[in-house]
Structures are given as C-alpha cells and as structure tokens.
Amino acid sequence: MQNPTQLALSIANNSRKSLKTIAAVERGKTKDAEGRLLGDQELIAKGLDPELVKYYNDFVEDGAKTGYFYTKSNEDIKNN
C-alpha cells in the first residue's frame, strides 16, 4: 500500500501522461501523413506511452462514450 505522498505523486504523474496523450492525439501528432497510427518506437521518441495512445484512440473511435452525460429522452422515460 502506498503512503499518501506516493499516492498523490502517482496520480499526478498518471494525469500528466494522460493529458499529454490526449493533447497529442487531438493535435494529430500520433499519426503519419496517411492517417496511420505511428509505431511504438516513434511514439516513445515523442515522449508518449503507446498503450495510452492506443486506448485513447479506441475511446475516440468508439464515439468517446462514457455515459457520464447520458440523459434519457422523454420518450425513453415515458416508455419505461
């Protein structure tokens, strides 16, 4: 189990990596001129975690659905 300081540092580090990944993907920095995802070594050379890039790309390609802002329509409420 991590002590509170280690936990806070871990969260901050992971958040920074996630935000850097999101920014790079949204700015088109993770794909080549033909729109293909760069290879792992190329992503690492850019200071990105290839696994996070792939997860975020999958999330976006799936429509970026989290359910967080999901609201039932009036019809859904009436019918259920």
C-alpha positions as a printed Julia matrix, in Angstrom:
80×3 Matrix{Float64}:
   0.0    0.0     0.0
   1.3    3.44   -0.93
   1.62   6.19    1.6
  -0.43   9.35    0.86
   2.53  11.21   -0.64
   3.39   8.35   -3.01
  -0.26   8.04   -4.0
  -0.54  11.76   -4.75
   2.65  11.7    -6.83
   1.45   8.63   -8.72
  -1.89  10.28   -9.53
  -0.16  13.49  -10.66
   2.26  11.55  -12.88
  -0.5    9.47  -14.48
  -2.66  12.56  -15.0
   0.19  14.37  -16.72
   0.8   11.38  -19.05
  -2.92  11.16  -19.85
  -3.24  14.86  -20.63
  -0.12  14.79  -22.8
  -1.53  11.81  -24.69
  -4.93  13.45  -25.24
  -3.29  16.65  -26.48
  -1.01  14.75  -28.88
  -3.87  12.68  -30.32
  -6.17  15.68  -30.71
  -3.42  17.67  -32.44
  -2.73  14.84  -34.86
   0.78  14.19  -33.54
   0.27  10.42  -33.22
  -0.45   9.63  -36.87
   1.56   9.82  -40.06
   0.64  11.81  -43.19
  -1.65   8.97  -44.37
  -3.52   8.91  -41.06
  -1.96   5.7   -39.74
  -1.01   5.43  -36.09
   2.72   5.8   -35.55
   4.67   2.78  -34.34
   5.52   2.24  -30.69
   9.12   3.41  -31.09
   8.03   6.59  -32.85
   5.51   7.33  -30.1
   8.12   6.66  -27.41
  10.53   9.0   -29.24
   7.85  11.7   -28.92
   7.64  11.02  -25.19
   4.28   9.26  -25.4
   3.11   5.98  -23.93
   1.98   3.82  -26.88
  -0.53   1.95  -24.72
  -2.25   5.17  -23.63
  -2.3    6.43  -27.23
  -3.99   3.22  -28.39
  -6.52   3.28  -25.54
  -7.42   6.91  -26.22
  -7.7    6.32  -29.99
 -10.04   3.37  -29.33
 -12.1    5.54  -26.98
 -12.45   8.29  -29.59
 -13.2    5.84  -32.41
 -15.97   4.31  -30.28
 -17.59   7.74  -30.09
 -15.98   8.81  -26.8
 -18.94   7.48  -24.85
 -18.56   7.46  -21.1
 -22.2    7.58  -20.12
 -21.3   10.44  -17.81
 -23.56  12.91  -19.6
 -26.17  10.39  -20.7
 -29.7   11.62  -20.23
 -32.77   9.65  -21.15
 -35.07  11.28  -23.66
 -38.69  11.99  -22.74
 -39.74   9.06  -24.94
 -37.39   6.71  -23.09
 -38.8    7.85  -19.76
 -42.42   7.51  -20.9
 -41.87   4.05  -22.4
 -40.05   2.59  -19.4
